[in-house]
């Protein structure tokens, strides 16, 4: 079986006809799809879709726009586990200071 070999400036008529047929068939295959998409777009402009829950909340005024920084801050404030771990951290820091207590200088008067 021999594959196509293309030499610069030289194509026999069978190969060039096959290449032209391939190019034309690809052009005709893609052309109707573009026309139908344009027709569908014009038909969709007349259809009103229901609002998404986010769009509905924004329309009602119940939605609040927040940045990522604000959301992180809110999550840290409202998460009970994080509040407990912060308290535990402070407790452990106090325990470390208490453990160094016997090494502090002490003055006694007799």
C-alpha positions in Angstrom: 0.0 0.0 0.0 1.4 3.3 -1.0 0.7 6.5 0.9 0.5 10.0 -0.5 3.8 11.7 -0.9 3.7 15.4 -1.7 6.6 16.9 -3.5 6.9 20.7 -3.7 5.3 21.9 -6.9 4.2 18.5 -8.1 0.9 16.7 -7.6 -0.7 14.3 -10.0 -4.3 14.9 -10.9 -5.7 12.0 -8.8 -4.1 13.3 -5.6 -5.1 16.9 -6.2 -8.7 16.0 -7.0 -8.8 14.0 -3.8 -7.4 16.9 -1.8 -9.9 19.3 -3.4 -12.8 16.9 -2.7 -11.6 16.5 0.9 -11.5 20.3 1.4 -14.9 20.9 -0.2 -16.5 18.2 1.9 -15.1 19.7 5.1 -16.4 23.1 4.1 -19.9 21.8 3.3 -20.0 19.8 6.5 -19.2 22.8 8.7 -21.3 25.3 6.8 -24.8 24.1 7.8 -23.8 23.8 11.5 -22.9 27.6 11.5 -26.2 28.5 9.9 -28.3 26.4 12.3 -26.4 27.9 15.3 -27.3 31.4 14.1 -31.0 30.4 13.7 -31.0 28.9 17.2 -29.5 32.1 18.7 -32.2 34.2 17.1 -34.9 31.8 18.4 -33.4 31.8 21.9 -33.6 35.6 22.1 -37.4 35.4 22.2 -37.5 32.8 25.0 -37.3 34.0 28.5 -35.6 31.6 30.8 -36.4 31.4 34.6 -34.0 33.1 36.8 -31.4 31.1 38.6 -31.5 31.1 42.5 -28.5 33.5 42.5 -30.1 35.9 40.1 -33.4 35.7 42.0 -31.6 36.5 45.3 -29.8 39.4 43.7 -33.1 40.7 42.3 -34.8 40.4 45.7 -31.9 42.1 47.5 -31.3 39.1 49.8 -27.9 38.3 48.2 -24.7 39.8 49.6 -21.7 40.3 47.4 -18.5 39.3 49.3 -14.9 39.1 48.4 -12.8 36.0 49.2 -11.2 37.8 52.0 -14.6 38.6 53.6 -15.8 35.1 53.2 -12.6 33.7 54.9 -13.0 36.2 57.7 -16.7 35.2 58.2 -15.8 31.5 58.2 -13.1 32.0 60.8 -15.4 34.0 63.0 -18.4 31.6 62.8 -16.5 28.3 63.0 -16.7 26.9 66.5 -13.8 24.5 66.1 -11.5 27.3 65.1 -12.6 29.4 68.1 -11.9 26.4 70.4 -8.5 25.8 68.8 -7.6 29.5 69.3 -8.6 29.2 73.0 -6.6 26.0 73.3 -3.5 27.7 71.8 -3.7 30.6 74.3 -4.1 28.0 77.1 -1.0 26.1 76.0 1.0 29.3 75.7 0.1 30.0 79.3 1.1 26.5 80.3 4.5 27.0 78.6 5.1 30.2 80.6 4.0 28.5 83.8 6.5 25.7 83.1 9.4 28.3 83.0 8.2 29.8 86.3 10.6 27.9 88.7 13.6 29.3 86.7 12.6 33.0 87.3 14.6 34.8 89.9 12.9 35.1 93.3 13.7 37.5 96.1 12.9 36.5 99.7 13.4 38.4 102.9 14.1 36.7 106.3 
